[in-house]
Amino acid sequence: MFRSARRRRRFALIAQLVAVVLAVGAAVSVIAERSGEPSDRLTAEEVASPPLVGGPLPPSADPLPTAISAPPSPSATPPPVLRMPGAVPTTGTGRFRHDDRAGPVLGRAGQLRRYRVAVESGSNEDVAAFAQAVQVALAGPGSWVDSGRLRLQQVPGDAPRDFTVYLATARTAGRMCADGGVDIRIGGRPYTSCRAPGQVIINLDRWRLSVPHFVSAGVPLAVYRTYVVNHEVGHQLGHRHERCPGAGRPAPVMMQQTLFLHGCRVNPWPYVDGRRYTGPAL
C-alpha cells in the first residue's frame, strides 16, 4: 500500500515537471515572436517571393533586373534619327571656333592632305562632335582615302592646312559660298552646302534637318551627314557633279542628292565594294 502511494506521488511530480517545461517553451516562443527575431529558416513562399527593399517601385521606374537578361527584341530597337528636333539658328556670329585636336592619318598611302574643323559661334553645335562626324565620314570604309593614293588628317586650328571644313548657319553659309562664287539659294533661301577655294562649307540647316526626300524615305540623318561631307570634300579634291547611272542603282556621291535622286538609291560613299563608283558627267 505504501509503495502504491509513493508511485502515485512520483507520477504526479513528473506530470508537474512536464507541465512546467511546456509552459516555459510556450513563453519563450511568445517572447521570440513579439521581439521580431528572425527565424533561422525561410519558408518556400519567402524564397520564391523575397520582399522588395524600400517598398514597391514607382510606376515610372525600370523593372528590377533579372539574374540573366534576355536579349532585346527587334521591336525594342529605337528608330533611327531622321532629323534633329527643335529650331535651327538661321544666323550666328560669323566667327568660328576651331577644334584644337590633331586626328589620326586616314588612308594607307598617297598624298597627305591636312584639314581643320570649325563651327560657327551661335550655332549651338559642339565643335568636337562635328569633328568626330567629319572624321567618320572621311575614314570610311568607302571614303576618298580608299583609293590608296590619298591620305587625310585633321590638324589643330592654327596649323598649316590644305582646307577647312566649316559648319555654318544658313545665312553665314550663303555669304561664304557667294564669296566663293557659288549660289546655294533655293527659293531665295540658302539651302545647300558648297565648296569654295580651301573651304568646305556645310549648311547647318542640312546638318540638322537633312532633306525632305531622305526623311520621307526613312534615311537616317547620319547617312545624309556622311554624304554631304564626302560630296563637298569631293569638290575640294577636284571632282565635279555626276548624274544617276540608272534607276534603282546607287547614286554617285558626286550626284546632287540634296536636291534629287532621279530614280537612284541613296549612297554616301565614293567607293562601293572597294571600287570607285561614278555616274555620267553632268
C-alpha positions in Angstrom: 0.0 0.0 0.0 2.9 2.4 0.9 4.6 1.5 -2.4 1.4 2.5 -4.4 1.2 5.8 -2.6 4.9 6.6 -3.4 4.3 5.6 -7.0 1.3 7.9 -7.4 3.3 10.8 -5.9 6.2 10.2 -8.3 3.8 10.2 -11.3 2.3 13.5 -10.0 5.7 15.1 -9.7 6.7 14.0 -13.2 3.5 15.5 -14.6 4.1 18.8 -12.9 7.7 18.9 -14.3 6.3 18.2 -17.8 3.8 21.0 -17.4 6.4 23.4 -16.3 8.7 22.6 -19.3 5.7 23.1 -21.7 4.8 26.4 -20.1 8.4 27.7 -20.3 8.6 26.6 -24.0 5.4 28.4 -24.8 6.6 31.6 -23.1 9.9 31.6 -25.0 8.0 31.2 -28.3 5.7 34.1 -27.5 8.7 36.3 -26.5 10.6 35.5 -29.7 7.5 36.3 -31.8 7.0 39.6 -30.1 10.6 40.6 -30.2 10.8 40.2 -34.1 13.9 37.9 -34.0 14.4 36.3 -37.4 13.9 32.7 -37.9 16.9 30.5 -38.9 14.8 29.2 -41.8 12.8 30.7 -44.7 9.6 29.2 -45.9 9.3 28.1 -49.6 7.0 31.1 -50.2 9.6 33.5 -48.8 12.3 32.1 -51.1 10.1 32.3 -54.1 8.9 35.9 -53.4 11.5 37.9 -51.5 10.2 41.3 -50.2 11.2 44.4 -52.1 13.7 46.5 -50.2 12.3 50.0 -49.6 8.8 49.3 -50.7 7.2 49.0 -54.1 8.7 50.6 -57.2 7.1 53.8 -58.5 5.3 53.3 -61.8 7.9 55.2 -63.8 10.9 53.2 -62.6 12.5 50.5 -64.6 11.7 46.9 -63.6 14.2 45.1 -61.4 16.8 43.3 -63.4 16.7 39.5 -63.5 19.7 37.3 -63.0 20.1 36.7 -66.8 18.8 39.5 -69.0 17.0 38.4 -72.2 18.3 40.0 -75.4 16.1 42.9 -76.5 13.5 42.1 -79.2 13.9 43.7 -82.6 10.8 45.7 -82.0 12.5 47.3 -79.0 15.3 48.9 -81.2 14.8 52.6 -81.3 14.0 54.0 -84.8 16.9 55.9 -86.5 17.1 59.7 -86.1 16.0 61.2 -89.4 16.3 64.9 -88.4 17.1 66.8 -85.2 14.2 68.3 -83.2 13.9 71.9 -82.3 14.5 75.2 -84.0 17.7 75.7 -86.0 19.6 79.0 -85.7 19.4 80.8 -89.0 22.3 83.2 -88.2 25.3 83.1 -86.0 28.1 85.5 -85.0 30.1 85.0 -88.2 33.0 83.9 -86.1 34.2 80.3 -85.8 35.6 78.0 -83.1 38.2 75.6 -84.3 38.8 72.1 -82.9 42.4 72.2 -81.5 43.0 68.5 -81.6 45.0 66.5 -84.2 43.4 63.4 -85.6 44.8 60.2 -87.0 46.1 59.8 -90.5 43.2 58.4 -92.6 44.3 56.2 -95.5 47.0 53.7 -96.3 49.2 55.6 -98.8 49.4 58.6 -101.1 49.5 62.3 -100.8 48.7 63.7 -97.3 46.2 66.5 -97.2 45.5 68.2 -93.9 42.3 69.8 -92.9 41.0 71.6 -89.9 37.4 71.8 -88.5 35.4 74.8 -87.4 31.9 75.5 -86.1 30.2 78.9 -86.1 29.6 80.5 -82.7 25.9 80.8 -82.1 25.1 77.7 -84.0 24.6 75.7 -80.7 26.8 72.9 -82.1 29.8 71.3 -80.4 33.0 71.6 -82.5 34.4 68.3 -81.1 31.3 66.3 -82.1 31.3 67.9 -85.5 34.9 67.0 -86.0 34.2 63.4 -85.0 31.4 63.1 -87.5 33.7 64.6 -90.3 36.4 62.1 -89.4 33.9 59.1 -89.5 32.8 60.2 -93.0 36.3 60.6 -94.3 37.7 57.4 -92.7 35.2 55.1 -94.4 35.4 52.3 -95.4 34.1 53.7 -98.7 35.6 57.2 -98.4 38.0 59.0 -100.7 41.1 57.5 -98.9 40.1 54.1 -100.2 41.8 55.0 -103.5 45.2 54.2 -101.9 46.5 57.5 -103.4 45.2 59.9 -100.7 45.6 60.3 -97.0 43.7 62.9 -94.9 44.4 64.2 -91.4 42.7 66.7 -89.1 45.1 69.3 -87.7 44.6 71.9 -85.0 43.0 75.3 -85.9 46.3 77.2 -86.1 48.3 74.5 -88.0 49.1 74.6 -91.7 46.3 73.0 -93.7 45.0 72.4 -97.2 41.4 73.2 -96.5 38.9 73.8 -93.6 35.6 72.1 -93.0 33.1 74.7 -91.7 29.7 74.2 -90.1 27.8 77.4 -90.6 24.3 78.8 -90.1 22.3 79.2 -93.3 22.9 83.0 -93.6 26.6 82.7 -93.0 26.9 79.7 -95.3 25.1 81.7 -98.0 27.5 84.6 -97.7 30.6 82.4 -97.6 29.5 80.4 -100.6 28.6 83.6 -102.6 32.1 85.0 -101.8 33.5 81.8 -103.4 31.3 82.2 -106.5 28.6 79.6 -105.5 24.9 80.4 -105.1 23.3 77.9 -102.7 19.9 79.5 -102.6 16.6 77.6 -103.3 13.5 79.8 -103.3 15.6 82.7 -102.1 16.9 81.0 -99.0 20.4 79.5 -98.6 19.6 75.8 -98.8 22.5 73.6 -99.9 26.1 73.3 -98.8 29.1 74.2 -101.0 32.8 74.2 -101.6 34.7 77.5 -102.0 38.5 77.6 -102.6 40.1 76.0 -99.5 36.7 75.8 -97.8 34.2 73.0 -97.4 31.1 74.8 -96.1 28.3 72.7 -94.5 24.9 74.4 -94.1 23.6 73.9 -90.5 20.0 73.6 -91.8 21.0 70.5 -93.8 23.2 69.1 -91.0 20.4 69.2 -88.5 17.3 68.6 -90.8 18.6 66.5 -93.7 16.3 66.9 -96.8 12.6 66.0 -97.3 13.1 63.1 -99.7 15.7 61.5 -97.4 13.4 61.9 -94.4 10.3 60.6 -96.2 12.3 57.5 -97.3 13.5 56.9 -93.7 17.1 57.5 -94.5 19.0 58.2 -91.1 20.4 61.6 -90.6 23.9 60.1 -90.1 23.8 58.8 -93.7 23.0 62.3 -95.0 25.8 63.8 -93.0 28.2 61.3 -94.4 27.1 62.0 -97.9 27.3 65.8 -97.6 30.8 65.7 -96.1 32.1 63.3 -98.8 30.3 65.3 -101.6 31.7 68.7 -100.6 35.2 67.3 -99.9 35.0 65.6 -103.3 34.7 69.0 -104.8 37.7 70.2 -102.8 39.6 67.2 -104.3 38.6 68.3 -107.8 35.6 66.1 -108.6 32.6 67.5 -110.5 28.9 66.7 -110.4 27.6 63.5 -111.8 24.2 62.1 -112.9 22.3 59.0 -111.9 23.6 56.0 -113.9 20.2 54.2 -113.9 17.0 53.8 -112.0 17.4 51.6 -108.9 21.2 51.9 -108.9 23.2 53.7 -106.2 23.6 57.4 -106.6 27.2 58.5 -107.2 28.4 60.6 -104.2 29.0 63.5 -106.6 25.4 63.5 -107.6 23.4 66.4 -106.1 21.5 64.1 -103.8 20.5 67.0 -101.6 18.2 68.2 -104.5 17.1 65.0 -106.2 17.7 61.2 -106.7 16.2 60.8 -110.2 15.4 57.1 -109.5 18.8 56.3 -107.9 19.2 55.0 -104.4 20.9 57.0 -101.6 24.6 56.4 -101.4 27.0 58.4 -99.2 30.3 56.8 -100.4 32.6 57.5 -103.4 33.8 53.8 -103.2 31.4 50.9 -103.3 32.6 47.4 -102.8 36.2 48.7 -102.9 35.9 50.3 -106.3 35.4 54.0 -107.3 31.7 54.4 -108.1 30.8 57.1 -110.7 28.0 58.2 -112.9 27.8 60.1 -116.2 29.2 63.6 -116.1 26.7 66.4 -115.5 
